[in-house]
C-alpha cells in the first residue's frame, strides 16, 4: 500500500466533482488499519487474494510452532483442558 496521502478528507465529499471516485477510495483506504484492510480483502477480494492471506497467516502460525512462540499449555486429557478453560483467571 502506498503511503501517499491524497488531498481529500471527509469534509470535502460534498465537492465530489473535484475528485474521482478512485481518489476518494484511496483517501479512505489510507486511513484503514491493517486489520481493517484484511477484513476488506476477505469481504471484497478475489479468491486468490483470500488464499494468499490465509496462506500467509498459516505460515506465521507454523513459524510460531517451530519456534515455540505463542503456544498454549499442553493437556493430557479433555477433562484437563476443560478444567483449565473453566478456571477463573
N, C-alpha and C positions, 0 to 999 in steps of 0.2 A: 504494500500500500504506500502510496506517495505521501510524503509529509508536507506537500504543497498545500498551503492554505488558500481557500477560494474566497473571493471577495463578497460572498453572500452570507448574511446571517438571517435568522428567522424574521427579524423586523422588516426585512426587505422583500418578503414574499409577496406583499401586495403589488410590488413593482415587477411582476412576473415577466413582462415583455422584455425587460433588460437582460434577463438571464435565461439560458437554455435549461431545459429540464435536467440535462446531464450535469450542469453546473450546480443546480440545486441538490441533486443526488450526491455529488461529490462533497458538497459542503456539509450535508447531514452525515454522510459516511465518515468523514474526517473526525467527527466528534464521538463516534462509537468506540466503546471499549473492545478489547479483543474478544471477550466473552459475547458481547452483543453481535460482533461480526460473525463469530462461529454460529450463533443462533440464526443469523440472516442466511448464511450459507446452507445450513440444514433445512431452512424453510424454502428457500428460493433457488438454491444452487442445483446444478445438474447432478446426475448420479455419480459421475466420475469425481466431481469436487467433494461430494459427500464421502465417497470411498476413500479419497486421499486424506480427508480429515480423520476418518475413523482409523485408517491405516497408521497415520502419524500418532494418534492417541494410543493405539495398541503398541506401537514401537516404544513409546515413552514408558508404558506400563512394563513391558518386557525388560527394558533397561533398568527400571527400578527393581524388578525382581532379581535380575542378575547381580545387581549391586547392593541388594539388601536394604533398599530405601523404601519408605512409605509402606512398610509391611505391617499387617495386623498380627496380633498374637496367634499362636497356633493352638489348636484344640484337638484333643484325642477322641472326643465324642460330641454328638449333637447336644446331649444334655449339658456338657461343659460349656459349649458355645451359647446355649440358651441362657444358662446361669449368668454368663458374662454380659449378654445382651440385656438381660432383665435387671442387672445390678444397678443400684443407684450410684451415680458418679459423683 
